[in-house]
Amino acid sequence: MENKEYKKDGKNKDPSILSYSGLGLQTVLIIGLSTYGGSILDAKYQFETNWFTLFFVLVSVAISMAYTIRVLNKWNSK
């Protein structure tokens, strides 16, 4: 049996494995949807290089990293 610390209201103060899994899935979803959107725009405008896909991937990685850091800091401050 695991030894868990509980708050006074009876809830576990540490995020569960489902919270971490959800955070990872949200990160993959953000990057995946923006990549898909960039590939659609690249197919529509037909540049020699996939500029939209490149731009959206870079922006979505930055957004997902900032989101992950913010959520983890929020979990650690509890």
C-alpha distances in whole Angstrom, upper triangle without the diagonal:
4,7,9,13,15,19,21,21,18,17,15,17,17,18,16,16,19,21,21,22,25,26,27,28,31,32,33,34,36,38,38,40,42,43,44,46,48,49,50,53,53,55,57,58,59,59,59,56,53,53,51,48,48,48,46,43,44,43,40,38,39,38,35,34,35,33,30,31,32,28,26,28,28,24,24,26,24
4,6,10,12,16,18,19,16,15,12,14,13,15,13,14,17,18,18,20,22,23,24,26,28,29,30,32,34,35,36,38,40,41,42,44,46,47,48,50,51,53,54,56,56,56,57,53,50,50,48,45,45,45,43,40,41,40,37,35,36,35,32,31,32,30,27,27,28,25,23,25,24,20,20,23,20
4,7,10,13,16,17,14,14,11,13,12,15,14,16,18,19,20,22,24,24,26,28,29,30,32,34,35,36,38,39,41,42,44,45,47,48,50,52,53,54,56,57,58,58,58,55,52,51,49,47,46,46,44,41,41,41,38,36,37,36,33,31,32,30,27,27,28,25,22,24,23,19,19,21,19
4,6,10,13,14,11,10,7,9,9,11,11,14,16,16,17,20,21,22,24,26,27,28,30,31,33,34,36,37,39,40,41,43,45,46,48,49,50,52,54,55,56,56,56,53,50,49,47,45,44,44,41,39,39,39,36,34,34,33,30,29,29,27,24,25,25,22,20,21,20,16,16,18,15
4,7,10,12,9,9,6,7,8,12,12,15,18,17,18,21,22,22,25,27,27,28,31,32,33,35,36,38,39,41,42,44,45,47,48,50,51,53,54,56,56,56,57,53,50,50,47,45,45,44,42,40,39,38,36,34,34,33,30,29,29,27,24,24,23,21,19,19,18,15,14,15,13
4,7,8,6,6,5,6,9,12,13,16,18,17,19,21,22,22,25,27,27,29,31,32,33,35,37,37,39,41,42,43,45,47,48,49,51,53,54,55,56,56,57,54,51,50,48,45,45,44,42,40,40,39,36,35,34,33,30,29,29,27,25,24,23,21,19,20,18,15,15,15,12
4,5,5,6,6,6,10,13,14,18,19,18,20,23,23,23,26,28,27,29,32,32,33,35,37,38,39,41,43,43,45,47,48,49,51,53,54,55,57,56,58,54,51,50,47,46,45,44,42,40,40,38,36,35,34,32,30,29,28,26,24,24,23,20,19,19,17,14,15,14,10
4,5,8,10,10,14,16,18,22,22,21,23,26,26,26,29,31,30,32,35,35,36,38,40,40,42,44,45,46,48,50,51,52,54,56,57,58,59,59,61,57,54,53,50,49,49,47,44,43,43,41,39,38,37,35,33,33,31,29,28,27,26,23,22,22,19,17,18,17,13
4,6,9,10,14,15,17,20,21,19,22,25,24,25,28,29,29,31,33,33,34,37,38,38,40,42,43,44,46,48,49,50,52,54,54,56,58,58,59,56,52,51,49,47,47,46,43,42,42,40,37,37,36,34,32,32,31,28,27,27,25,22,22,22,19,17,19,18,14
4,7,9,12,14,15,18,18,18,21,23,23,24,27,28,28,30,32,32,33,36,37,38,40,42,43,44,46,48,48,50,52,53,54,56,57,57,59,55,52,51,49,47,47,46,43,41,42,40,37,36,36,34,32,32,31,28,27,27,25,22,22,22,20,17,18,18,14
4,6,9,10,11,15,15,14,17,19,19,20,23,24,24,26,28,29,30,32,34,34,36,38,39,40,42,44,45,46,48,49,50,52,53,54,55,52,48,47,45,43,43,42,39,38,38,36,33,33,33,30,28,28,27,24,23,23,22,19,18,19,16,14,16,16,12
4,6,7,8,12,13,12,14,17,17,18,21,22,22,24,27,27,28,31,32,33,35,36,38,39,41,42,43,45,47,48,49,51,52,52,53,50,46,46,43,41,41,40,37,36,36,35,32,31,31,29,26,26,25,23,21,21,20,17,16,17,15,12,13,14,11
4,7,9,13,14,12,14,17,17,17,20,22,22,23,26,27,27,29,31,32,33,35,37,38,39,41,43,44,45,47,49,50,51,51,52,48,45,44,42,40,39,38,36,34,34,33,30,29,28,27,24,24,23,21,19,19,17,15,13,14,12,9,10,10,7
4,6,9,11,10,11,14,15,14,17,19,19,20,23,24,25,27,29,30,31,33,34,36,37,39,40,42,43,45,46,48,48,48,49,45,42,41,39,37,37,36,33,32,31,30,28,26,26,25,22,21,21,19,16,16,16,13,11,12,11,8,8,10,8
4,7,8,6,7,10,11,11,13,15,16,17,19,21,21,23,25,26,28,29,31,32,34,35,37,38,40,41,43,44,45,45,46,42,39,38,36,34,34,33,30,29,29,28,25,23,24,22,19,19,19,16,14,15,14,11,10,12,11,7,9,12,10
4,5,5,7,9,10,11,13,15,16,17,19,20,22,24,25,26,28,29,30,32,34,35,37,38,40,41,43,44,45,45,46,43,39,39,37,34,34,34,31,29,30,29,26,24,25,23,20,20,21,18,16,17,17,14,12,15,14,11,13,15,13
4,5,5,6,9,10,11,12,14,16,17,18,20,22,22,24,26,27,28,30,32,33,34,36,37,39,41,42,43,43,43,40,37,37,35,32,32,32,29,27,28,27,24,23,24,23,19,19,21,18,15,17,18,14,13,16,16,13,15,18,16
4,5,5,6,8,10,10,12,14,15,16,18,20,20,22,24,25,26,28,30,31,32,34,36,37,38,40,41,41,42,39,36,36,33,31,31,31,28,26,27,26,23,22,23,22,18,19,20,17,15,17,18,14,14,17,16,13,16,19,17
4,5,5,6,9,10,11,12,14,15,17,19,20,21,23,24,26,27,29,30,31,33,35,36,38,39,40,40,41,38,34,34,32,29,30,29,26,24,25,24,21,20,21,19,16,16,17,14,12,14,14,10,10,14,12,10,13,15,14
4,5,5,6,9,10,11,13,14,16,17,18,20,22,23,24,26,27,29,30,32,33,35,37,38,38,38,39,36,33,32,30,27,27,27,24,22,23,22,19,18,19,17,14,14,15,13,10,12,13,10,9,13,13,10,13,16,15
4,5,5,6,9,10,11,12,14,16,16,18,20,21,22,24,26,27,28,30,31,33,35,36,37,37,38,34,31,31,29,26,26,27,24,21,23,22,19,18,19,18,14,15,17,14,12,15,16,13,13,16,16,14,16,19,19
4,5,5,6,9,10,10,12,14,15,16,18,20,21,22,24,25,27,28,30,31,33,35,35,36,37,34,30,30,27,25,26,25,22,20,22,21,17,17,18,16,13,14,16,13,11,14,14,11,12,16,15,13,17,19,18
4,5,5,6,9,10,11,13,14,15,17,18,20,21,23,24,26,27,29,30,32,33,34,34,35,32,28,28,26,23,23,23,20,18,19,18,15,14,15,13,10,11,12,9,7,10,11,8,9,13,13,12,14,17,17
4,5,5,6,9,10,11,12,14,16,17,18,20,21,23,24,26,27,29,30,32,32,32,33,30,26,26,24,21,21,22,19,16,17,17,14,12,14,13,10,11,13,11,9,12,14,11,12,15,16,15,17,20,20
4,5,5,6,9,10,10,12,14,15,16,18,20,21,22,24,25,27,28,30,31,31,32,29,25,26,23,20,21,21,18,16,18,17,14,13,16,14,11,13,15,12,11,15,16,14,15,18,18,17,20,22,22
4,5,5,6,9,10,10,12,14,15,16,18,20,21,23,24,26,27,29,30,30,31,28,24,24,21,19,20,19,16,15,16,15,11,12,14,11,8,11,12,9,9,13,13,11,13,17,16,16,19,21,21
4,5,5,6,8,10,11,12,14,16,17,18,20,22,23,25,26,27,28,28,29,26,22,22,19,17,17,17,14,12,13,12,9,8,10,9,5,8,10,8,8,11,13,12,13,16,17,17,19,21,22
4,6,5,6,8,10,10,12,14,15,16,18,20,21,22,24,26,26,26,27,24,20,21,18,15,16,17,13,11,13,13,10,9,12,12,8,11,14,12,11,15,16,15,16,20,20,20,22,25,25
4,6,5,6,8,10,10,12,14,15,16,18,20,21,23,24,25,26,27,24,20,20,18,15,17,17,13,12,14,14,10,11,14,12,9,13,15,12,13,16,17,16,18,21,21,21,24,26,26
4,6,6,6,9,10,11,12,14,16,17,18,20,21,23,24,24,25,22,19,18,15,13,14,14,10,9,11,10,6,8,10,8,7,10,12,10,11,15,15,15,17,20,20,20,23,25,26
4,6,5,6,9,10,11,12,14,15,16,18,20,21,22,21,23,19,16,16,13,11,11,11,8,6,9,9,5,6,10,9,7,10,13,12,13,16,17,17,18,21,22,22,25,27,28
4,6,5,6,9,10,11,12,14,15,17,19,20,20,21,22,19,16,16,14,11,12,13,10,8,12,12,9,10,13,12,11,14,16,15,16,19,20,20,21,24,25,25,27,30,30
4,5,5,6,9,10,11,12,14,15,17,19,19,20,22,20,16,16,13,11,13,13,9,9,13,12,9,11,14,13,12,15,17,16,17,20,21,20,22,25,25,26,28,30,31
4,5,5,6,9,10,11,12,14,15,16,18,18,20,17,13,13,10,8,10,9,6,6,9,9,6,9,12,11,11,14,16,15,17,20,20,20,23,25,25,26,29,30,32
4,5,5,6,9,10,10,12,14,15,16,16,17,14,11,11,9,6,8,9,6,6,9,10,8,10,13,13,13,16,18,18,19,21,23,23,24,27,28,29,31,33,34
4,5,5,6,9,10,11,12,14,15,16,18,16,12,13,10,8,11,12,9,9,13,13,11,14,17,16,16,19,21,20,21,24,25,25,27,29,30,30,33,35,36
4,5,5,6,9,10,11,13,14,15,17,15,12,12,8,7,11,11,8,10,13,12,11,14,16,15,16,19,20,20,22,24,25,25,27,30,30,31,33,35,36
4,5,5,6,9,10,11,12,12,14,12,8,8,5,4,7,8,6,8,11,11,11,13,16,15,16,19,20,21,22,25,26,26,28,30,31,32,34,36,37
4,5,5,6,9,10,10,11,13,11,7,9,7,5,9,11,9,10,13,14,14,16,18,18,19,22,23,23,25,27,28,29,31,33,34,35,37,39,40
4,5,5,6,9,10,12,14,13,10,11,9,8,12,13,11,13,16,16,16,18,21,20,21,24,25,25,26,29,30,30,32,35,35,36,38,40,41
4,5,5,6,8,10,13,12,9,9,6,8,11,11,10,13,15,15,15,18,20,20,21,24,25,25,27,29,30,31,33,35,35,37,39,40,42
4,5,5,5,7,9,8,6,7,6,7,10,11,11,13,15,16,16,19,21,21,22,25,26,26,28,30,31,32,34,36,37,38,40,42,43
4,6,5,8,10,11,9,11,10,10,13,15,14,16,19,19,19,22,24,24,25,27,29,29,31,33,34,35,37,39,39,41,43,44,46
4,6,9,12,13,11,12,10,12,15,16,15,17,20,20,20,23,25,25,26,29,30,30,32,34,35,36,38,40,40,42,44,45,47
4,6,10,11,10,10,9,12,14,14,15,17,19,20,21,23,25,25,26,29,30,30,32,35,35,36,39,40,41,42,45,46,47
4,7,8,8,10,10,12,14,15,16,18,20,21,22,24,26,26,27,30,31,32,33,36,37,38,39,41,42,44,45,47,49
4,5,6,7,9,11,12,13,15,17,18,19,21,23,24,25,27,28,30,31,33,34,36,37,39,40,42,43,45,46,48
4,7,9,11,12,13,15,17,17,19,21,22,23,25,27,28,29,31,32,34,35,37,38,40,41,43,44,46,47,49
4,6,9,9,9,11,14,14,15,17,19,20,21,23,24,26,28,29,30,32,33,35,36,38,39,41,42,44,46
4,6,6,6,9,10,11,13,14,16,17,19,20,21,23,25,26,27,29,30,32,33,35,36,37,39,41,43
4,5,5,6,9,10,11,12,14,15,17,18,20,21,23,24,26,27,29,30,32,33,35,36,38,39,41
4,5,5,6,8,10,11,12,14,15,16,18,20,21,22,24,26,27,28,30,31,33,34,36,37,39
4,5,5,6,9,10,10,12,14,15,16,18,20,21,22,24,25,26,28,30,31,32,34,36,38
4,6,5,6,9,10,11,13,14,15,17,19,20,21,23,24,26,27,29,30,32,33,35,37
4,6,5,6,9,10,11,12,14,16,17,18,20,21,23,24,26,27,29,30,32,33,35
4,6,5,6,8,10,10,12,14,15,16,18,20,21,22,24,25,27,28,30,31,33
4,6,5,6,9,10,10,12,14,15,16,18,20,21,22,24,25,27,28,30,32
4,6,5,6,9,10,11,13,14,15,17,19,20,21,23,25,26,27,29,31
4,6,5,6,9,10,11,12,14,15,17,18,20,21,23,24,26,27,29
4,5,5,6,8,10,10,12,14,15,16,18,20,21,22,24,26,27
4,5,5,6,9,10,10,12,14,15,16,18,20,21,22,24,26
4,6,5,6,9,10,11,12,14,15,17,18,20,21,23,25
4,5,5,6,9,10,11,12,14,15,16,18,20,21,23
4,5,5,6,9,10,10,12,14,15,16,18,20,22
4,5,5,6,9,10,11,12,14,15,16,18,20
4,5,5,6,9,10,11,12,14,15,17,19
4,6,5,6,9,10,11,12,14,15,17
4,5,5,6,8,10,11,12,14,16
4,6,5,6,8,10,10,12,15
4,6,5,6,9,10,11,13
4,5,5,6,9,10,11
4,5,5,6,9,10
4,5,5,6,9
4,5,5,7
4,6,6
4,6
4
